[in-house]
């Protein structure tokens, strides 16, 4: 798709797009069967007013995408959250443009903070790798309980908690400003390991699908024994 976009730091006059953004986040999470931490229009508006969000528009002024910054562990960690691209503009390169802009905003506002993200998609992993992120274990992310509570709206939350927040369908990625590879190096590493990452994501989906099947089976068996639903 040949399309030009304007990607900018969101401001007060963009607040009217908050409801549309929230709706698209919810629709996207439902379609993918995974979750973005559920946020209200008021929360999105606050991020815009605080200068902690990036918004994108097509040439004709149509809203096209969004992402925002969240701080955790007393600003030691920053997450670039809620990345969303309007359906008609997907696969246009816009997601990469938004990620680049929100990364630059995070580095500007919080130069000492570690920047991290969780994703189930290989495409987002590639974008992150191009920026200098590396795959890490969950133990290297913020341990702030409020961050992990944001995962409660995800359909995979039970899996996350059953693994004691040490693993889930998402892959954790981190940029450490004090100890990191150059973007060219992480991009090359991703290219070399892309097939392996793809297999790992597939194995995760299969393994955790078995978890849901087993959980449903156990619940059915328990109901049958107690007479519930009969």
Steps between C-alpha positions, in 0.01 A plus 500: 500500500643837399380732771652798675431556867559773753620359832523743791491537876131519595367826643186633666310550174537127420302396809184453295653186345531320835174303473577386143846388609362299793240332281761399243730365771217281630401380152859416411561305822177303447590416140847377598383310806753682716482807715617857514468637853150646498496877534216751521462803271579718802830318551592547132406870518720543808796353312444752222478790744821384673689487170553125540335375181556488126220525245501454123281629218467427131538781248125568501492541879362153576619359831748223424683385814602556860736396781572630850769500770460353848752524785560230760722438803548872571590574136772236488300325227295634212254303289387608154145372526177475307649503149205504260465563128160554335405191291512679164860609560652174619795352310590851382809549716312730738551280807876535459470878466291522818739274693794713389328820613386364838848357559654843433246662733580249775874558465444877511279498809669214688861469375605273789202264487498150358241476223311173468208338328304175482378367167355185345583611145812433295449827309517708820805300612672601176409867548632491857821331386553776243488749789753313713273289722611150597287200609527451877346293777204637694721534807685786326182708468342721763361308795253779576171328589298777337656422162410133520147583614460662159519150350174402672300599192699253287346158432835346592517652849436165671801355319719791609404455865529120487861556389556745786554784250807324361358406160197537273414518129666840472870542431674755724737747335718764664717799409750587772658845438801403711563159348374435150600387153484743211172485301687364198624210714165411656334527158755259357457262793125496445546428130722205584264364766161588348414140414589388851287777654211398275526140620516612863185710462322206336610261775380746764157524338466120482626445855274762653202388291540162671485688831160645412371164377613326820350775714166474320507119532570517873220752549255278309603196702458691826154622397396148408608371840318774689193497274548863391348568160316165494 
